[in-house]
């Protein structure tokens, strides 16, 4: 169930604190990605960093930041949902695996995404006969 990180906070401020949502395609939890100042009166189109699919995000889709992940690059602690598959460091910007992520499932989703990207590139490659 989606829970707004703080019901008293203006939703436009949420992205300053790294909002997370569950992708509607792969069902993994990852940073949502739109900029601050979002008009929440309508859905916002975002891309999943796990599978690459675009989906509509609504304010009610945002998940609570009930866990803290430590960046493997710089050691900074970043708030995230407990089930986050990926977390973007609030200091250095590195994208890393969440503390309780299902790594095997993430590899399957990412492998599928890479295969789709390669197939799309092959279909548009002008040098291909």
N, C-alpha and C positions, 0 to 999 in steps of 0.2 A: 504494500500500500504506500502511495506517495504521501510524504509529509513535508510541508514547508519547513525549512530550517528554523524559522522564528516567525510565528504568526503575527507578531507586532511590527515586524520589519517591512519596510516598503519593498515589494518584490523587485523593483528596479535596482536595489542595492545588493541583491543576493549574489550577483556574479563577481562582485569584488571579493567574495569569500568562496569562490570556486563551487558553483552549483553543480550537482550531479543528478543524473536521471537514468532510467533503465531504457535502453534502446528497444524500440518496438520490433526490430528485425531479429537481432541476435540475443536479446534479453539480458545482455551484460550491462552492469552499472559502470558508468564512466563520466568524466567531466562533460557537461552539456555544451559549453562553448560559445553561446552568443555574447555580444558585448553588453556592458551595463547600459542602462537607459532603455531597456526593452519595453515596448508597448504590449502589456499583457492582456489587452482586450481581445487579441486574436493570437492564434498559434504562431510560433516562431520556428522557421525551418533551421535545423541543426544537423550536423554530421557526426556519426558515431566514430570515435577514434579506434574502436575495436574491430568493426566490420566494414566501415566506410559507407554504410547506408545513410541516407538522409531521412529524417523523420520530423514530424511536427511536435513541438514541445509546448506545453501549457504550464502556467505557474503551478498548478496542482500536481504536476508530474515530478517536481523537485523533491529530492530525498533528504532526510535528516542527516546532518554531519555528526554521527554518533561514535566515530572512531578517529584515531590519529595514525597516520602513516609516516614513516621516516624515510626521507629521500636517500637513496644509496649513493648519490653523487656528492651532496653537500651536507647531509645530516639534519636538515631542517624538518621539523614536524609540521605536517599539513593535515588539517581536518578533512575527513571524508566519511562516506557511509560505510558501515561495517562490511557490506558485500561488494565494495568497489572492486571492479576488475582492473581498472587503471586509475592512477592518481597523477595529476600534474603538480609538481612541486611549486609552492607559492613563492619560493625564492629564486631558484635557478631555471624553472620552467621545464625541467626534465619530466618525461612521461614514464612512469614505472608501474609495475604490478602492485595491486593493492594487497594489504596485509593478509586477507583471507580469501583471495581470489582463487577460483578454480583454474589453475594454470593449464591443465590438460584441455579443458573446454575452450579457453582463450586461444590456445595454439590451433585448435580445429577451426575456429571462427576466422582467425587471422590467415591461416593457410588458404581457406576458401576465398577470402577477400583478395589475397595476392594472386591466386589463380584467375579470378574474375578480372582483375586489373590487367594481367598479362594477356588474357584472351581479348579484352577490349582494345589493347594496344595493337595486337596483331591484326585485328579487324580494320584498324584505321591507318596502319603503316603504309605509306605511299610506295615504298620499295617492294612490297609484297605483290607477287604476280598471281 
